[in-house]
Amino acid sequence: MNRALALAAIGFILPLMPLSAQQIPDIPWPPTDSTRPRPPIVTPAPAGAAVPAPSDAVVLFDGKDLSRWRSEDGKPAGWTVRDGYMEVKPGAGAIQTARGFGSVQLHIEWMSPTPPRGESQERGNSGVFLMGKYEVQVLDSYDNPTYADGQAASLYGQYPPLVNASRKPGEWQTYDIIFHAPKFKGDGSLERPAVVTVFHNGVLVQDHVVLTGPTAHQARPPYAAHPDKLPLLLQDHGSLVRYREVWVRALGAEG
């Protein structure tokens, strides 16, 4: 069993190391810097069957409907559902969960369109936003050069993946994400930054990484106080990206 599947099977939770607001790292490259070294390419295991949710998970998409999702304005989610997956409907906007979450183990499977169209950031672009603010990039990064902190499984604008473990467009890919939400003090100042671990297709690509703040394009804004629980958001970036088998497990008292 690969390590990502083992996480789901045994409910594994990475230890949360004590961190303070003073331990936010200084990234020596500006956001989306094209000269930043790109990660090496590795070949993941072949795509397999969908990974079912464990018994204590909250299933956010069961392949049948979008009843657990809303548009950002609170109206019914406008994406397409067919054949067990949901697909971005370009122009409909992002969708977000009807309920909020804090620290979670998230499993989500996605597929970029085939045949591929466009290049760099225009190819199979979407994103998984924890708490609607902290993005794990979704992109067709198979034989598609782009800036390092914008390819698949990057923490967009902050950290490239350790390796490029992308499968070909038209094949299902998996993210297994361990997300520890930031914590704020009563006066709104940051007590503890967010920490993220990501497995892409069973390969470790983000290893207990400390986020510098929320995701932004060509910027790294500081943390701003927000509620302990916020919706998970999936981005509409104009590409016909598909998703299936979306579930989360709350991480103890943090979730």
C-alpha positions in Angstrom: 0.0 0.0 0.0 1.4 3.4 -0.9 1.8 6.0 1.9 -1.1 8.2 0.7 -3.5 5.3 0.8 -2.1 4.3 4.2 -3.1 7.7 5.5 -6.7 7.1 4.6 -6.7 3.6 5.8 -5.3 4.1 9.3 -6.3 7.7 9.9 -2.7 8.8 10.1 -2.1 12.4 11.3 1.2 14.1 11.0 2.4 15.6 14.3 2.0 19.4 14.6 5.3 20.9 15.5 5.2 23.9 17.8 5.4 27.0 15.7 5.1 30.7 16.4 4.3 33.6 14.2 8.0 34.5 14.2 8.9 31.3 12.4 7.3 32.2 9.1 10.1 31.5 6.5 11.5 34.1 4.2 11.3 32.8 0.6 14.3 34.0 -1.4 12.4 34.1 -4.8 9.6 36.6 -5.7 6.2 35.0 -6.5 6.0 33.3 -9.9 9.7 33.9 -10.7 10.4 32.1 -14.0 14.1 31.7 -13.0 13.3 29.7 -9.8 14.5 26.1 -10.3 11.8 23.7 -11.4 11.4 20.4 -9.5 12.6 17.1 -11.0 10.1 14.9 -12.7 9.2 11.5 -11.3 6.8 8.9 -12.7 4.0 8.0 -10.2 2.2 4.7 -10.0 -0.5 4.2 -12.7 -3.9 5.7 -12.0 -6.2 3.2 -10.2 -9.7 3.0 -8.9 -11.2 5.9 -6.9 -10.2 5.8 -3.2 -13.4 5.5 -1.1 -13.8 7.5 2.1 -13.0 6.0 5.5 -15.9 5.6 7.9 -15.3 8.8 9.9 -14.9 11.1 6.8 -17.3 13.8 5.7 -18.0 13.0 2.1 -18.3 16.3 0.1 -19.0 14.8 -3.3 -20.4 11.4 -3.8 -20.6 11.5 -7.6 -24.3 12.2 -7.7 -25.0 15.9 -6.9 -23.6 19.2 -5.6 -25.9 19.4 -2.6 -22.9 20.0 -0.3 -21.6 22.9 -2.4 -22.6 26.5 -3.1 -21.5 29.3 -5.4 -19.5 32.0 -3.7 -22.7 34.2 -3.5 -24.6 31.4 -1.7 -26.6 30.3 -4.7 -26.6 26.6 -5.9 -23.3 25.5 -7.4 -23.4 25.8 -11.1 -20.9 23.2 -12.2 -21.7 20.1 -14.3 -22.2 16.6 -12.7 -22.1 13.5 -14.8 -20.7 9.9 -14.7 -19.6 10.2 -11.1 -17.6 13.4 -11.4 -18.2 17.1 -11.3 -16.7 19.4 -13.9 -15.9 23.1 -13.9 -18.4 25.1 -15.9 -16.2 28.0 -17.2 -17.7 31.3 -16.3 -19.9 29.8 -13.5 -17.3 30.8 -10.9 -15.8 28.9 -8.0 -17.7 26.6 -5.8 -17.3 26.2 -2.0 -18.6 23.8 0.6 -21.8 24.7 2.4 -20.1 24.1 5.8 -16.7 25.3 7.1 -13.7 23.4 8.1 -10.5 24.1 10.0 -7.6 21.6 10.2 -8.3 18.6 8.0 -7.1 15.6 6.1 -8.4 16.1 2.6 -8.6 13.6 -0.2 -9.5 14.8 -3.7 -9.1 13.4 -7.1 -9.0 15.5 -10.3 -8.4 15.2 -14.0 -7.2 17.8 -16.5 -8.8 18.0 -20.0 -7.7 15.9 -22.9 -6.6 16.7 -25.5 -4.6 19.5 -23.7 -5.1 23.0 -24.9 -2.9 26.0 -24.2 0.4 26.1 -22.4 1.8 27.1 -19.0 -0.9 28.5 -16.7 -3.7 28.2 -19.4 -3.6 24.4 -19.4 -5.9 22.5 -17.0 -5.8 25.2 -14.4 -7.9 25.1 -11.2 -7.1 25.1 -7.5 -8.0 23.6 -4.2 -8.3 26.4 -1.6 -8.2 25.3 2.1 -10.4 27.6 4.1 -11.0 29.5 0.8 -7.6 31.1 1.3 -4.7 28.7 1.0 -4.3 27.2 -2.4 -2.9 23.9 -3.6 -2.5 24.4 -7.3 -4.3 22.2 -9.8 -2.6 22.3 -13.3 -1.8 20.1 -16.2 2.0 19.9 -15.5 2.6 16.9 -17.7 5.1 18.1 -20.3 4.0 21.6 -19.7 6.7 24.0 -18.4 5.6 26.8 -16.2 7.0 28.7 -13.3 8.0 26.5 -10.4 5.6 27.8 -7.7 2.6 27.6 -10.1 2.7 24.0 -11.3 0.6 21.1 -10.0 0.8 20.5 -6.3 2.6 23.8 -5.6 1.4 26.0 -2.8 0.7 28.7 -5.3 3.1 31.6 -5.3 5.0 30.2 -2.3 6.4 26.7 -2.7 7.0 24.4 -5.7 6.4 20.7 -5.1 9.5 18.7 -4.2 9.0 16.8 -7.5 6.6 16.9 -10.4 4.5 13.7 -10.0 1.9 14.5 -12.7 0.1 12.0 -14.7 -0.9 12.6 -18.3 -4.0 14.7 -19.1 -7.1 12.6 -19.1 -5.9 10.4 -16.2 -7.2 10.7 -12.7 -4.8 12.2 -10.2 -5.0 12.4 -6.4 -4.1 14.9 -3.7 -3.9 13.8 -0.1 -3.5 16.9 2.0 -2.9 17.4 5.7 -3.7 21.0 6.6 -3.2 22.5 10.0 -5.1 25.8 10.1 -3.5 29.0 11.4 -4.4 30.1 14.9 -4.9 33.8 15.9 -4.8 35.5 19.3 -7.7 37.3 20.8 -6.3 40.6 19.5 -6.3 39.3 15.9 -2.5 38.8 15.7 -1.1 35.6 14.4 -0.2 32.9 17.1 0.6 30.0 14.8 0.9 29.9 10.9 -0.7 27.3 8.7 1.2 24.1 7.9 0.6 21.9 4.9 1.7 18.4 3.8 0.7 17.1 0.3 1.0 13.8 -1.4 0.4 13.9 -5.2 -0.4 10.6 -6.7 1.1 8.9 -3.6 4.3 10.9 -3.8 5.3 13.3 -1.0 5.6 16.8 -2.6 5.1 19.2 0.3 6.6 18.1 3.6 5.1 20.0 6.6 5.5 23.3 4.9 4.9 26.6 6.8 2.7 29.0 4.7 3.7 32.6 4.7 0.1 33.7 4.5 -2.9 33.4 2.2 -2.6 32.8 -1.5 -2.4 35.8 -3.9 -1.2 36.3 -7.5 2.3 37.8 -7.7 2.2 38.8 -4.0 2.6 37.2 -0.5 0.2 39.1 1.8 0.5 38.6 5.5 -2.0 36.7 7.6 -5.2 38.4 8.6 -7.4 37.1 11.3 -10.3 34.9 10.2 -12.8 32.4 11.7 -11.5 29.0 12.9 -13.6 27.3 10.2 -14.2 28.4 6.6 -15.4 26.6 3.4 -13.2 24.6 1.1 -13.2 26.2 -2.3 -12.6 24.8 -5.8 -11.5 27.4 -8.4 -13.0 28.1 -11.8 -10.0 29.2 -14.0 -11.7 28.5 -17.3 -10.5 24.9 -17.8 -12.7 21.9 -17.9 -11.1 20.2 -14.9 -13.0 17.3 -13.3 -13.2 16.3 -9.6 -14.4 13.2 -7.8 -14.1 11.4 -4.4 -13.8 14.5 -2.3 -13.8 13.9 1.4 -12.3 15.3 4.6 -11.5 14.2 8.1 -11.4 16.8 10.9 -8.1 16.7 12.8 -9.1 16.4 16.4 -10.0 19.6 18.3 -8.5 21.7 15.5 -11.0 20.5 12.9 
